[in-house]
Amino acid sequence: MRNRIFPLATIVLVLILAWYGLALILNHDQAVRLAGDAQPSWWDLVKMSWSLDRPLLPVPHQIAAELWRSVFTIAPWAKRSLLFHAGVTAGSTLVGFCLGILLGIVLAAGIVHVRTLDRALMPWIITSQTVPILAIAPMIVVVLGNLGLTGLLPKAVISMYLGFFPVAIGMVKGLRSPDPLQLDLMRSYSAGRWTVFWKLRLRASIPFLFASLKVAIAISLVGAIVGELPTGASAGLGARLLSGSYYGQTVQIWAALFMAAFLGLFLLLLIAAIERLYFSRAGGRA
Amino acid sequence: MPDSSAAAEPVIAIAGLGLTFFTEDGPVEALSKIDLAVRPGEFISLIGPSGCGKTTLLRIIADLEQPSEGSIQVNGLSPSANRLARGYGYVFQAPALFPWRSVAGNVALPLEIMGLGRAERDQRVQKYLDLVSLSDFRRKFPWQLSGGMQQRVSIARALSFEPQLLLMDEPFGALDEITRDRLNVELLRLWEKTQKTVIFVTHSIPEAVLLSSRIVVMSARPGRIVDIIESTLPRRNRSLDSRDMPEAHALAHRVRLGLKAGHSYQE
């Protein structure tokens, strides 16, 4: 344990020191302007660079203070609470994530079972991910908005658009992972396609599914945040980032960024926990 | 399914059977002019060098491979109709257990697919795990078992839906000799007890001699039958010591001659 914490702590320390150094350089001009004619000492300049209201680069303790203020001093259901915004983003992330899993598995099942789908779908699935999400996100929002769908759903769709990809790719591999003997065995029982899928292919693909889910949850979160930018949403981490950049509230932006990172980490750990639970019941081995 | 009055009918009737694979290097004759009739309750060993088509022959009987010529009937049906009637149990070279299922769950797999009820399944699983002496391991998972135990689970799985015909493809080939000896004896007991028809593919002359009521010697390129040897060992109460009987030596000698004859053919 100890020799795992030490290297990690060293890296964190180095990063924080570098951060303070970088903030000093980036915020220097603004601090000098603020000081005006009063000839401040170099230490005063340092202190000013690290405590500006709207610095180019806020320093860690400013971000920590903002996080503390907007998380713990405000009721979590109030609109000024960062937890409220994180909850909104988590909602569309999870809906989009689940839709993405569903779409990914359906596509993979089709590709594995129908030879023409393998040729017809695969290039499109890969192409879909080369289109910049920032470019098509507003179009998805506009199109769905015209169909009367607003609020959570457009964001979830954008989240799904990113999240289905690793699931589809992983599941194609996973559904094809049973070895020939296992497939022959099922054939010797005259098992139908559905039985082979349900009792063999799907079960054999679960380790692949969990690997895909860990990638999918992270990019689903990115999708949900990106989805909040063009919607003009008033809630969500994306909205918080956008309003922060409108008003030059860099501390607020960074606090929202950190919140997004924590949310992503939390969701990832959640999936890892479900994975452990599953494998402890299914033989304790992947 | 033939009833007992049709017991004289062959379980497997093969005539003029051949299989040619078309590969990039041209056609390969895997099997050529195979004639074989298997009576109910026989224990037939298919023995021969690698590439003689013995596994392919077994797979054709199981409808996992299609012959390109000749005729074959299994239980009086075409191989595919017999497969759909679940007329055989197949034991593969590797156990092919599902790692996410417990031992009991693996044995129950064919029973689930064939739609047996819960109570019936549990009772069959218990019965056949008892038969291979693995009842105490019913809750374990495959990776917690030795190779020999895994193969016994796969035998229990093949027996669990009670097919009259058992097809075994080098089931003990990957095991050490001590384990193999023990499983051979277990298989003999099982055969005596259940009176099933067994087709058994092997590389090992002592194994074929010990287990079989008839030994089919095959040779490669093209895969064909060079000799069919009726066992002179007593059918009942065989043990590992049976291999030291003079009849066993004579049998082994004749198998070796057959293999040699098949071998010189290609050089």
Chai-1 contact restraints between the chains, C-beta under 6 A:
chainA,res_idxA,chainB,res_idxB,connection_type,confidence,min_distance_angstrom,max_distance_angstrom,comment,restraint_id
A,L181,B,F92,contact,1.0,0.0,6.0,A-B,restraint_1
A,L181,B,A94,contact,1.0,0.0,6.0,A-B,restraint_2
A,L181,B,A96,contact,1.0,0.0,6.0,A-B,restraint_3
A,Q182,B,A96,contact,1.0,0.0,6.0,A-B,restraint_4
A,D184,B,L64,contact,1.0,0.0,6.0,A-B,restraint_5
A,L185,B,A96,contact,1.0,0.0,6.0,A-B,restraint_6
A,S188,B,A62,contact,1.0,0.0,6.0,A-B,restraint_7
A,S188,B,Y90,contact,1.0,0.0,6.0,A-B,restraint_8
A,Y189,B,P110,contact,1.0,0.0,6.0,A-B,restraint_9
A,Y189,B,I113,contact,1.0,0.0,6.0,A-B,restraint_10
A,S190,B,R83,contact,1.0,0.0,6.0,A-B,restraint_11
A,S190,B,L84,contact,1.0,0.0,6.0,A-B,restraint_12
A,A191,B,I113,contact,1.0,0.0,6.0,A-B,restraint_13
A,T195,B,I113,contact,1.0,0.0,6.0,A-B,restraint_14
A,R203,B,W100,contact,1.0,0.0,6.0,A-B,restraint_15
A,A282,B,W100,contact,1.0,0.0,6.0,A-B,restraint_16
A,G283,B,P99,contact,1.0,0.0,6.0,A-B,restraint_17
A,G283,B,W100,contact,1.0,0.0,6.0,A-B,restraint_18
A,G283,B,F141,contact,1.0,0.0,6.0,A-B,restraint_19
A,R285,B,W143,contact,1.0,0.0,6.0,A-B,restraint_20
